[in-house]
Amino acid sequence: MVDCETHRLDLGRSSRHANEVQRLALAIRDGFCIWDGCGRSAAGCDAHHLIEWEDGGLTDLANLALLCPFHHQRLHQMGCRLKVGEAPGEWMLVQRHTNRLVDRWTNPLPSGATKSQTQYSPAAAGG
C-alpha cells in the first residue's frame, strides 16, 4: 500500500530526483528508454527532466521521461532537449537554445498501456 501523502507523482521543486512511486509510474508509462531504437528496460534508466531542473523544470511525472544513462548523457552532450509530440509515443529532439528540430520518432506503447496512460502535459513537457 502506498501512502499518498509521502509518495506523490508531482514533487514540483521540492526534490530534484524522482521518488519510488514516480519511477514505478515511469516504468508503467514509458516502459523503456524512450530514445529512438534503444529499448533499455526501465530498471536501467534515469528519470530525465524534459524541462531541465536548471531551467526551472519540475520533478512532476508529466515533466519526466526514461532515458538510459548512455542516451541521457548523449542528449546533454548534443545540446538538445526532448519534446513531447502530438501523437502518443511521439518524441522530438530539438536544439536546446534554438528549438530547431533535429529528429522525430514514435515509440510503440508499452505492452498493455492505453493512450491515456502515455499522456504528458504539453506545458510541463516542453511542448
C-alpha positions in Angstrom: 0.0 0.0 0.0 1.2 3.5 -0.8 0.9 6.5 1.5 -0.3 9.2 -0.9 0.9 12.0 1.4 4.5 10.9 1.3 4.7 9.3 -2.2 3.4 11.8 -4.7 3.7 11.8 -8.5 4.2 15.6 -8.6 7.1 16.9 -6.4 7.5 20.3 -8.0 10.8 21.9 -6.9 10.8 20.2 -3.6 13.1 17.4 -4.9 15.4 17.1 -8.0 15.2 13.3 -8.0 12.2 11.1 -8.8 10.8 9.2 -5.9 10.0 5.5 -5.9 6.3 6.0 -6.9 7.3 8.3 -9.8 9.8 5.7 -11.0 7.2 3.0 -10.9 4.8 5.2 -12.8 7.5 6.0 -15.4 8.1 2.2 -15.8 4.4 1.7 -16.5 4.0 4.7 -18.8 7.3 4.7 -20.8 8.3 1.1 -20.3 11.9 1.6 -21.5 14.4 4.2 -22.6 12.4 6.5 -24.9 15.4 7.2 -27.2 14.7 6.0 -30.8 15.6 2.4 -31.1 17.1 1.9 -27.6 14.5 0.0 -25.6 16.7 -0.5 -22.5 14.4 -1.6 -19.6 13.1 0.9 -17.2 15.1 -0.6 -14.4 18.3 0.6 -16.1 17.1 4.1 -16.9 17.3 7.6 -15.4 14.3 9.8 -14.8 15.1 12.8 -17.1 13.6 16.2 -16.7 12.1 17.3 -20.1 12.3 20.9 -19.0 15.7 20.8 -17.2 15.9 21.2 -13.5 18.4 24.0 -14.0 15.9 25.9 -16.2 13.2 25.7 -13.5 11.8 22.3 -14.6 9.6 20.5 -12.1 10.0 16.9 -10.8 6.5 16.1 -11.8 5.5 13.0 -13.7 4.5 15.0 -16.8 8.0 16.5 -16.9 9.9 13.2 -16.6 10.8 10.6 -19.2 13.0 7.5 -19.0 16.5 7.6 -20.6 19.2 5.1 -20.3 22.5 6.6 -18.9 24.1 6.5 -22.4 21.3 8.4 -24.1 20.8 10.7 -21.1 24.5 11.8 -21.4 24.3 12.0 -25.2 21.3 14.3 -25.1 23.2 16.7 -22.9 26.4 16.4 -25.0 24.4 17.2 -28.1 23.0 20.4 -26.6 19.5 19.1 -27.2 16.3 18.5 -25.3 13.3 16.3 -25.8 9.8 17.5 -26.5 6.6 15.5 -26.5 5.0 15.2 -29.9 1.3 15.3 -30.7 0.7 11.6 -31.0 1.1 9.0 -28.2 4.7 7.9 -28.1 5.9 10.6 -30.4 9.1 12.4 -29.4 11.0 15.3 -30.9 14.7 16.0 -30.4 15.3 19.8 -30.6 18.3 22.1 -30.2 18.1 23.4 -26.6 18.5 27.1 -27.4 17.1 27.4 -30.9 14.3 24.8 -30.6 15.4 23.6 -34.1 14.1 20.1 -34.9 16.9 17.6 -35.1 14.9 14.3 -35.1 11.4 12.9 -34.6 10.2 9.4 -33.8 7.3 7.4 -32.4 7.8 4.6 -29.9 5.3 1.8 -29.6 3.2 2.0 -26.4 4.4 -0.3 -23.6 2.6 -3.6 -23.6 -0.9 -3.2 -22.1 -0.7 0.6 -22.0 -3.5 2.8 -23.1 -3.3 6.2 -24.8 -4.4 8.0 -21.5 -1.5 6.3 -19.6 1.1 7.7 -22.0 -0.1 11.3 -22.0 2.3 14.1 -21.0 1.2 17.7 -20.2 2.5 19.7 -23.2 3.1 22.7 -20.9 5.1 20.7 -18.4 6.9 18.7 -21.0 8.2 21.5 -23.2 5.5 21.1 -25.9 
